[in-house]
Amino acid sequence: MSQEATTKPAGTARAAHGWPHALLAVLAGLVVMVVTAALGLWAAGAADLPDGAFVDVLAATVVMAVGGSIEISGEAGVIAETDAALTAVPLSVTVVGALTVAAGFLRPLRHRAVASAPELAGWALRFAVLWLLALAGLAVLARHTFTIPFEDPTGGLIEDVFDVTPRVGFRTEVPQTLVIGLLWLLGVLALALLVSRGAPLPARLLRFQEAVRPAAYAMVALLLATLAIGVVIGLVVAATRGHAADTFAVILLGLPNLMWLAFTIGLGCSWEGTVQGPFALPMPRLLDEVLRAGDVSTLDLGALTERDGRAWWLLVVTAVLVLAAAVLTAVRSPARMRPREHALHMAVALALTVLCVCLLVRLTAHYGLSVLGAGDLGGDLAGEVFLRPHLWQAVGLGAGWGFVAGFAGGLLASRLHRRGEVPADR
C-alpha cells in the first residue's frame, strides 16, 4: 500500500473525531455554567420563585454570562406605566465556563509547536456551530413574566375597574444574543491560544509569541489570583458572620464583579454609581453605604477609606499582585529581554486588562411603576442602581502601573534563576 493511501485515512479519521470532542467540550462548558448558576440562584433564594420561573431565570443567567441581551418589559393596564432595564454579567458563571471551554479547545492541540491556520479555524468552526446551537436553545428558555404585588390605595377599586395588574417580564433578544455569544466564544478561544505556552500557533505568528504570551499568561494569573483571595475572604465571612447562603450566592454569581472592581479601585481608578429604592444588592456593606450616599456617588479608594480605614489594604494587595504578575511575565520571557521591554509589554497588557474589567463589571438596573399617581417612575415604587467607571482614567492608570511594575519585575527577574532563552517553537 502506498504512503499516500495510508496517510489519507489517518487524516480523515482525525478530522472525523473532531466533532465529538468539540461537542464534549461545549457540553462540559455549559454544564459547569448551569450548575454554578443554579447553585448561586438557589443560595440567593430563587428556588422559591413562583410559576416554575427558576428554570427560566437560570437560562437567562447563563445567557447573560456570555454577554447575551435580555430585554425587560412591563405592563400595568391602560392607566399605568412601567419602565425597566437590566445590564449585568454574572462573571462567576462566565469564568468557569470560559476556563472549561478553553481547556477543551486546547486539549487536542497540546504537545505541538505549530498548527496551520486552516486547522485552527476548523476547530474554532466546530466549537462555534455547536455553541450557537446550545445558546439558541437557552435563549428560547430565557423568558418569563412575573406579577408585581401592588398596594392599591383605593382598596381594590383601581384593580377591579381598570384591570390594573402590574407585570414585568424578560425575554432574550435572540439574534443579538447569538452574535455576542459567538464573539464571546471566539474571544475565549483566542485568549486560550495566547495564554497557553504549549498551544500551537501558525508559523507566521510564532515571532509574536515571545512578546505576547508571557504577559497574557500573567494577566490571567493575576485575575485568577484575585478570585482566589475573594474565595478565601468569602469562606471566612460565611463561617464567622452568618448569612452563609447570601455569601455563597455572591461567590457563585458575582465574585469577579466585586474582586475585579476592588482591584481597579486599588489601582486608583474611580467609579460613579448609585443604589436607590428597594434594590438590595449582594455587595459588602461598605460599598452599599458609599453608593447610597447621594444621587450619584463617587466610588474610589478615598471614599472607602473615609468610612473604613482598612480599605487602604486594597492599595497594598494590588501593588503586590501587579508586581508578582510583572515578575512572572519576565520569568516566562526570554532572558535577553531588557527591563524597558518588560515595562512596555506590561503597560499594554495591564491597560487592556483594566479596559476589559471595566467593560465587564459595569452594571445598570432600574424599575419604575406609575398608577394614577400611586408611585411614579422615580418614586417609592421605583428603584435604580448603576455602576460605571471613569474608563480612560482607568486605562491610563493601568498602563502607568504596568510600565513601572514591568520595569521593576524585569530587574527582579534578572536576579532569579532563569532557564535562559525560550525556544522559538514553544
Number of C-alpha atoms within 10 A of each C-alpha: 5 6 7 8 9 10 10 10 11 11 10 10 10 10 13 11 10 15 16 11 18 24 17 15 22 23 17 16 22 22 15 19 25 18 15 23 26 25 18 26 22 18 19 19 14 17 17 11 12 10 9 11 17 19 17 19 23 26 23 25 27 28 29 24 25 26 25 28 25 24 15 18 16 23 19 22 16 10 13 19 17 20 16 20 16 18 16 21 25 25 24 22 30 26 16 18 26 24 16 19 25 22 16 21 24 18 12 14 19 13 13 13 17 18 14 13 13 10 13 17 11 14 20 17 15 17 26 19 13 18 23 17 12 14 22 19 13 20 26 15 18 25 21 19 17 15 14 14 9 17 11 13 10 9 9 12 12 16 17 10 8 13 13 20 17 21 18 19 15 21 20 24 16 20 13 14 22 22 14 16 24 21 15 18 21 16 13 18 23 13 17 21 22 21 20 18 18 17 21 23 22 14 13 10 11 15 12 11 20 18 18 18 20 27 30 26 21 24 24 14 17 22 18 16 15 20 20 15 12 18 20 11 14 18 14 14 15 16 12 10 9 11 11 17 15 19 26 23 22 26 25 25 26 22 26 30 24 20 21 21 22 20 23 26 22 21 23 20 25 21 22 16 22 22 26 21 17 13 14 11 12 17 15 11 10 14 17 15 15 21 23 16 13 13 10 17 18 21 21 21 23 16 17 19 14 11 13 11 11 10 19 14 13 17 17 12 15 20 17 12 18 25 21 18 29 33 26 22 27 32 22 21 25 19 16 10 15 14 22 16 16 28 25 18 24 35 27 18 23 29 22 17 19 26 19 12 20 24 13 18 21 19 17 15 16 20 23 21 27 21 21 11 11 16 14 17 19 16 15 15 18 21 20 20 22 19 20 18 23 13 15 14 14 23 23 17 19 26 24 20 21 27 26 20 26 32 25 19 26 25 17 16 21 17 8 10 8 15 11 12 12 15 8 12 14 17
